[in-house]
């Protein structure tokens, strides 16, 4: 049955009348009733509509009316507002969103205010914080006063200077004189276009800026209010369009270095002597002024007209304040489907501005596919047709090429020729009602130059990044925190890029509600002349390594974290000034948010962390579990890099004495300045006096850092440690690895740490004859005779063990010869210094607290003083006692060394079997 077009028209007219009355409603309740009634009438129209065009148009109106009703209902401060008019038409738009962005409720600290104040200076200009629209009198010109002149003039590239004619006031620069040499007096600069805008760049190099302007123009062409012109003053309050300035001065509001800032410019533009243009131009409205003013203000911040561009996501963040999301494209069906749903839904609602960037492309491939390498493009439209995801893309270059590829046809089952398919993002109310996208498969000359349709699969293949800039008004709440991060100190640089986060800025994020996604944006401020990545500057961003930032999230109650292990979410590392983390919030949960970096310059940096959410959240500095921090510097060198615990030289590693004045819990972090070292630490009992650990037994180990980790190692006690003196051993995995390191002790009580001297430091070192244990021998001893007062210590280390001879063929086909075979097993050892023998002997000192220990790493004695008169009638003996012989061993050898403070003060005899 066909519908009655009269009834549809009548219902639609009634719906539009109610919609128009919303702006004049006396209060919130009246406005809500009008919006609901208008939506109900529109839905009745939708039921009666028959053609796809009718259904698509009415469906869109239904959506917008329902969104408006929801906005009125949920906004406690809603006030009637005047409808915003389209730039090129006096007709009111049917519906536009109120651009009410959430404002941070935090009260900034003095240090944060200082951060924002210091961030005002950039490229030798001062860009003060925005305090509100300037008064109209600010733009008046007084009698005998010359028009405002902004100095110094912005820089030009070498090519731009070759065609440069001069700086001209807007009245002389627009429309371009070379385009209209005989222009009539009526062709004067205008702020209101007479037709749909078509912005392009020519001799300028700022593709990211122009692509950003094109993305905003595309949003406006779909019936939404423009964002960027409302940031230019003087401005007409009713239309939102900028006006001509009597004194030639304009003020542009830009989102820069943590806040909105005021950028003053004059209306002079660089004029070319040729057909080329140096500033952005509208091909359909060549006298349109405001885009060139926005571009000039932006380039004043960025350093000049020779600005080579960065990425359009960052530029849109500065121009609009919309939340940037930098997405690296990857050919994954699930990820691609999710990305399309996100883009398509946001684009349909006017909540996202989309641009795209290519990576490096060879000259041959550029010619073949028609895309430019390392170039930004604007997305003007998104469509779905026959299960395909399509994008209308614009090259902002004035004479830019278009993509030369083709959109692959679908097979009968809805899959592409290569078999790829992913779930459609169509919403039920739009599947059957979408009209045919215009110019989709028509000849190329039906599209504007440089504009083309491309399917999502080819985007994933040929583009490197998509920049999504989200409307902040989607969120009800915002929190900002401004902070500095000094990366210039040696202490902080020790351990960078090794997985250690202890010196990173960390924040506590708490929320009472849950079940929503919060957007967390980390923004790095430009410093000095850094906003200008010009190849003319030797320390420019182009010549330096890329600098990356990211955000990590931990669910640990907002306490500071030491290592990256255990994070619940890691944002991407991007070389843009902004990185976005989307975090699913749980109710009544506290999170730790950590700012991370790779290859940032070793200097002071400032940042802003912003959160956007539907429900209130709080943002503050993370909780420090330990109020006391102690650090000490150290190093491994050729003589002290003993390797891991299985190495014979392990005890040569640097050792430190840790003194605790009272019972405390603590965490010990070891950081290597050389990031390729795998490192480890042990905390051990060491006796009452500070002294090196002579041997390591399991019962002496209090805590250790686990597996060897690259660049950082953490040992944290879950319980409190008694007051006393302890030892720390720092080691690398392989012996002989050298490098500097830092030890940091975090505790609940004050601690002190000092380096212990190496074994035998400041003493004479003497190697004794190797001690040999024959088969069946468990003890050997050597006599010691002190010639004068001597202080000494002794060490013994396992050297090798040999088995019974076995017949082993020397060569094939020949006889046999006996060859010794070394065994891996070895015995435990105890070393003592004794006076006399038998049951009346007196033990002066013993290794390992009188216990047998593993001698692979060596066993050692404490210091002891010997005097000639000690001998008396009894001899002094150095005794080695092994617990048992290795299996099948005939002979076992040990190296013995003596450290003393006198030359030739001790004589040592030969080893002999010993029996008490």
Buried (B, 14 or more C-beta within 10 A) or exposed (E): EEBEEEEBEEBBEBBBEBBBBBEEBEEBEBBBBBBBBBBBBBBBBBEBBEEEEBBBBBBBBBBBBBBBBEBBBEEEEBEBEEBBBBBBEEEBBBBBBBBBBBEBEBEBEEEBEBBBEBBBEBBEBEBEBBEEBBEEEBBEBEEEEEBBEBEEEBBBBEEBEEBBBEBBBBEEBBBBBBBEEEBEEEEBBBBBBEEBBBBBBBBBBBBBBBBBBBBBBBBBBEBBBBBBBBBBBBBBEEBBBBBBBBBBBBBBBBBBBBBBBBBBBBBBBBBBEEEBBBBBBBBBBBBBBBBBBBBBBBBBBBBBBBBBBBBBBBBBBBBBBBBBBBBEBEEEEEBBBBBBBBBBBBBBBBBBBBBBBBEEBEEEEBEEBBBBBEBBBBBBBBBBBEBBBBBBBBBBBBEBBBBEBEBBEBEEEEEBEEEEBBEBBBEEBBEEBBEEBEBBEEEEEEBBBBBBBBBBBBBBEBBBBBBBBBBBBBBBBBBBBBBBBEBEEEEBBBBBBBBBBBBBBBBBBBBEBEEBEBBBBBBBBBBEBBBBBBEEBEEBBEEEEEBBBBBBBBBBBBBBBBBBEEBBBBBBBBBBBBBBBEBEBBEEBBBBBBBBBBBBBBEEBBBBBBBBBBBEBBBEBBBEBBEEEBBBEBBBEEEBBBBBBEBBBBBBBBBBBBBBEBEBBBBBBBBBBBBEBBBBBBBBBBBEEBBBBBBBBEEBBBBBBEEBBBBBBBBBBEEBBEEBBBBBBBBBBBBBBBBBBBBBBBBBBBBEBEBBEBBBEEBBEBEBEEBBBEEEBBBBBBBBBBEEBBBBBBBBBBBBBBBEEEEEEEEEEEEEEEEBEEBEEBBBBBBBBBBBBEEEBEEBBBBBBEEBBBBBBBBBBBBEEBEEEBBEEBBBBBBBBBEEBBEBBBBBBBBBBBBBBBEEBBEBBEBEEBEE
